[in-house]
């Protein structure tokens, strides 16, 4: 839905006032949602990738351990649910 001319004018006036009163805040609002690779101290997509990979490996390790623990009964490796023959 497009803005009416009066709504657009009001938003432009707000943007001008904000830029005059707090230029840094106006700059941050103008770049909101855009990728700024040179922004110092900002979040980077490279940081979460190793953490996500480590978390995935940890989750797989826990899943394998849980399946192994559920299928094995002690060190002997007997499977649960099977009856011993007499």
C-alpha positions, 0 to 999 in steps of 0.5 A: 500500500502506497503512502499518500502525498501528505503522509510522505511529506510528514515522513520526509519532515520527520527524517529531516528533523531527525537528521538535524537533531541526531545525525548518527541516529539518522544514519543508523536508521537510513542503513537499517536492514542493509549489510554494512561489511565495514561497520566496526563492532557490528555483527558478522555472519562469519562469527555464527558459522563456526558456532552453528557448526560446532553445535550441529556436531555436538547434537549429532554426537549426542544423538549417536550416543543416545542411540548407542545407549538405547540399543546396548545393554552394558559392555557385553553389547547385548541388545535389549528386548531379546530374551536369552535362550535357556 
